[in-house]
């Protein structure tokens, strides 16, 4: 009986770990931003192009980078190339939050930060609460976000 209970507990923990690993974590988002910043510093336009082309090194499960200038224009987007070049400063989430404007303002005032808003999950296609980790880099803000599940 005890052995069966231990085996069942082990299987539940393994299943939970497998499910959790399907989605990016806060540490993954921070690491993605750090990686993107290093690459941008080395070769800005090539990195923007790779991110926007969904190069596999810039996509990790539901995680991808996005880069804005400090006026809210998208410079690179890891999931939606159609947004590149667009001014999204007035873009709102489903609750009416001006999340791009807030992101730009936070970049200018804090430099590094986490931001909460809602967005469509590229995996499930459902609107979910999301947290975006961002860092200011010169006249841009580099971000990667995770979904709260």
C-alpha positions in Angstrom: 0.0 0.0 0.0 2.7 2.5 1.0 4.7 1.6 -2.2 1.6 2.2 -4.3 1.0 5.6 -2.6 4.6 6.6 -3.2 4.3 5.6 -6.9 1.1 7.5 -7.4 2.6 10.6 -5.7 5.6 10.4 -8.0 3.4 10.1 -11.1 1.4 13.1 -10.0 4.5 15.2 -9.5 5.9 14.1 -12.9 2.6 15.0 -14.6 2.5 18.4 -12.9 6.1 19.1 -13.9 5.4 18.1 -17.5 2.4 20.4 -17.7 4.2 23.3 -16.1 7.1 22.9 -18.6 4.7 23.5 -21.5 4.7 27.2 -20.5 7.4 29.7 -19.9 8.2 31.0 -16.4 9.2 34.4 -15.1 12.9 33.3 -15.1 12.5 32.3 -18.7 11.1 35.7 -19.6 13.9 37.5 -17.8 16.5 35.3 -19.6 14.9 35.9 -23.0 15.1 39.7 -22.5 18.7 39.4 -21.4 19.5 37.3 -24.4 17.7 39.7 -26.8 19.5 42.7 -25.3 22.9 41.1 -25.8 22.0 40.2 -29.4 20.6 43.7 -30.2 23.8 45.2 -28.8 25.8 43.0 -31.2 23.7 43.5 -34.3 20.4 45.4 -33.9 18.8 45.0 -37.3 19.7 41.4 -37.7 18.3 40.6 -34.3 15.1 42.5 -35.0 14.7 40.6 -38.3 15.3 37.2 -36.6 12.8 37.9 -33.8 10.2 39.0 -36.3 10.9 36.0 -38.6 10.1 33.7 -35.6 13.7 32.3 -35.7 13.5 29.2 -33.4 16.2 30.8 -31.1 13.6 33.5 -30.3 10.6 31.3 -29.6 10.4 29.2 -26.4 6.9 27.6 -26.0 4.6 30.6 -25.5 7.5 33.0 -24.9 8.9 35.5 -27.5 10.4 38.9 -27.4 8.9 42.2 -28.5 10.8 45.5 -29.0 9.3 49.0 -29.0 10.8 52.4 -29.5 9.9 54.9 -26.7 7.0 56.3 -28.7 5.3 52.9 -28.8 6.3 51.8 -32.4 7.0 48.1 -32.7 10.5 47.4 -34.0 10.4 43.6 -33.7 7.7 41.2 -32.7 8.2 37.4 -32.1 4.6 36.4 -33.0 3.0 39.1 -35.2 5.2 40.5 -38.0 2.2 42.7 -39.1 2.7 44.9 -36.0 6.3 45.8 -36.9 6.4 49.5 -37.9 3.1 50.3 -36.3 2.6 52.8 -33.5 0.7 50.9 -30.8 0.9 53.6 -28.1 -2.9 53.7 -27.9 -3.5 49.9 -28.0 -5.7 48.7 -25.2 -6.2 45.3 -23.6 -9.7 43.9 -23.1 -10.1 45.8 -19.9 -9.3 49.1 -21.6 -5.7 49.4 -20.2 -3.3 51.3 -22.4 -0.7 48.7 -21.9 1.8 49.8 -24.5 1.7 53.4 -23.2 2.2 52.1 -19.7 5.1 50.0 -20.9 6.8 52.9 -22.5 6.2 55.1 -19.4 7.6 52.4 -17.1 10.6 51.9 -19.3 11.4 55.6 -19.0 10.8 55.8 -15.2 12.1 52.4 -14.0 14.3 50.9 -16.6 13.5 47.3 -15.6 10.0 46.2 -14.6 7.2 43.6 -14.6 3.8 44.7 -16.0 0.3 43.1 -15.8 -2.3 43.2 -18.5 -4.4 40.8 -20.6 -3.5 39.4 -24.0 -4.4 36.5 -26.4 -2.3 33.4 -25.6 -0.7 32.2 -28.9 -1.0 28.6 -27.7 -4.6 28.5 -26.5 -6.0 31.5 -28.4 -7.7 32.6 -25.2 -7.5 36.1 -23.6 -5.5 35.5 -20.4 -3.8 37.6 -17.7 -0.3 38.2 -18.8 2.9 39.5 -17.1 5.5 41.2 -19.3 9.1 41.6 -18.2 10.8 44.6 -19.9 14.1 46.4 -19.8 15.0 49.7 -21.4 17.8 49.6 -23.9 18.9 53.1 -25.1 15.8 54.4 -26.9 13.9 51.1 -26.9 12.1 48.8 -24.5 12.8 45.0 -24.9 10.1 42.7 -23.5 9.0 39.1 -23.1 5.9 37.9 -21.3 4.4 34.9 -19.6 0.7 34.0 -19.1 -0.8 33.5 -15.7 -2.4 30.1 -15.7 
